Amino acid sequence: MSLIRNSNRTKQGLDFTGVQNGKIHPSDIDAVLEFDNEVLILIESKYKGTKIPTGQRILLERICNSWHTSKSCVIKVEHDFDKDDIDVPINRCVVTEVYYNGTWIYKNNIRFVDYLNTLGNHWDCYKCKF
């Protein structure tokens, strides 16, 4: 069962015209997991081979760095769903990069759910085990 209530609403883009200053404009985060004010996981999803733009990468890093515990990271996941008329199931995405403790680490296409479970075990957070 999908958690998406209205796929058409999720497809609506946000036009940032008028809310920009040169190259600076609002950004988004695709997903966030937060557990008990202890663990913070920021998730950015991209089509395979697509890089996180510099400004968005800096934003994600700064949020992660400002978290009050060492249990915070940014996970970049990739997918290869070519058709834009179907929803991308995040559990079928793969982790290709992780930002943790001030460094980006490249991963070798680890399944997203498997990586979350690894974090749950490493950080002793039973809520982060799927």
N, C-alpha and C positions, 0 to 999 in steps of 0.2 A: 504494500500500500504506500503510495507516494505521500510525502508531507507537503507537497505543493497544492495549495487550495485553488489557485487560479493561474494556470500557465501563461495565459495571455497577459496578465498583469506583470508577471516577471519579465516578459519580453519587452515591456515598454522602456525605452531609453530615457535617461535624464539629460536634457539639453542644458549645458552649463553656460550658454550664451548670456552675457551680462554679469556673470559671477566669475570674473577672471581678471587678472592683472598681468598682462604680458602672457608669459607661458604658464603662470600659476593659475590653477583652477581646482575645484573640488575633486576628490578622488573617492574611491570606494574600497571596501574590504569585502571579499566574497562570502566569508563565513568566519565566525568567532566561536570558540569553545572556552568557557570560563567555569572553573569548578571551585566552589567554596572560598572564593577570594584568595586562592592559593596558586592555581594553575591557569595560565592564559595561553591559548593557541590561536594564532591568526592564520587564516587560510586564504590563499590566493590561487585561483584556478585560471589556467591559460590553455589555449589550443597548443598541441605538441610543437615544440621548438620556438614558441613565442616567449620573449623575455619580459620580465616585469619592467615597465618604464622607470626611469631613474627617479623621478619625483615620488612615484608610488612606493618604490623600494625604500627610499629614505623615510617616508612616512611610516611604513611597516616596521622598519628597524627602530625608529625613535619610540614608537609605542611599545614595542617589545623591550627595549632598553630601559624604559621608564617604569616597567612593572616592578612592584615592590618585593618580589621574590625571584629566585633564580630559576623558577619553574615557568619560563615563558619562551615561546619560540614562534617563528613564522614558518609555515609550511607552504611551499609552492607545489601544487599538483598540476598534472597535465592530462589531457584527454585527446582522443583522436576521432571524436564524433563530428563528421563532416556536415551532416544535415542540421540546419539551424531550426528546424521545425519540431525537433524532439528534445526533451529535457535530458541533460547530461547527469547520469547517476554518479554522484561523487564517490560512492563505494567502488566504482570501476575505474576511478582515476588512479594515477601513480604519482608517488612523491619523487620529484627530481632535484629539489633543493630544499635545504632547511637553514634558517638563520637562528643561531643559538649562541649565546655567550659572546656576542660581538663578531661572529664569523659566519659566512655562508659556506655550507658544506654541500657538495654535490652528491646526490644519491643515485643509485642505479635502478631506477624505476621500481621502487618498493610499493606494494599495494598500500593505499591510503589507510585502510582499516588496520592492516598489520602494523603500520608505523604508529598509529594511535595507541594500539595495544602495547607496543614497545615503550612508548612514553609513559603510559599508565603504570607499567611495571617499574620502570626506572624511577619515576617520581612517586611511587607508592600511592597512586590515586585510583581507587577502584572505580570511580565514575568515568575514568578515561580508559575503560576496557570494554570493547564492543564485540 
